[in-house]
Amino acid sequence: MDHIVILTGAGISAESGMGTFRDKDGLWTKVNLEDVATPEGFARNPEMVHDFYNQRRAGARTAKPNAAHEALAALSHEHPGKVTLVTQNVDNLHEAGGSQGVIHMHGELLRALCAGCGHQWLWLDDMGLEDTCPACDATGTVRPDVVWFGEMPYHMERIYAELSDASLFVAIGTSGNVYPAAGFVSEARMRGVTTVEVNLERTEASRLFDHHILGPATQSVPRFVSQVLRAEEFQ
Ligand code: OAD
């Protein structure tokens, strides 16, 4: 296992209270995705979109990393090979749990993006239409630095380069519904890479994986990490 590429989704942060998107009580069962997670929704009602992300940002600021985030940080320190951590999550719980160099393909709640000039910077507090971009001085163009539907996820070239060099691909706490991330497992399989799914339960994508570790992330992820570090076979 020279190079482990890990993809995480909302399930890894669920036990930290961040909520998921498509589970029974998931975010997309309560709010309309087109209203709060598309550029068109933001153009239609920016105040509502800011309110939505202000609430999520406040939640992300107070959430604590759990045993799954910490186990992945330990893996990156203790594994003799390379570990690449790609997340679809916009929270910063991997970093809070001790991981470095996390690739946030869907952006970050605690960052801002200027829709006018493209400047990106750290943003911890509430955001609104009155805010000004520090780079171009425009007002009303500041938005959360999260990737919305219809926009290109970040760092795709880097992620495919890492996948092409992987010896193990692991998807943790993701339903495999959103592309391009949902396609990473097929990309890995095509290259003969061993694939492992770590999830609370089987998903629609389970058949694409060679091995499965089931259970809540705070238990299944530490189990996965200890199997890798002890070079145990996966079931
Ligand atoms: P989903 O809500 O689609 O899927 C969450 C997955 O986590 C499901 O497969 C659950 O079975 C699993 N899960 C739930 N609780 C768990 C736990 N305690 N331990 C382990 N697994 C658990 O979330 P994502 O797949 O991350 O994108 O969603 C992908 C993208 O869709 C998100 O990044 C977001 C969303 O729309 C954007 O907003 C662009």
Residues whose N, C-alpha, C, O or C-beta is under 5 A from the ligand:
A	BS01	OAD	G9 A10 G11 A14 E15 T20 F21 R22 D23 G26 A37 Q88 N89 H106 V147 W148 F149 G173 T174 S175 G176 V178 N199 L200 E201 T203 G215 P216 A217
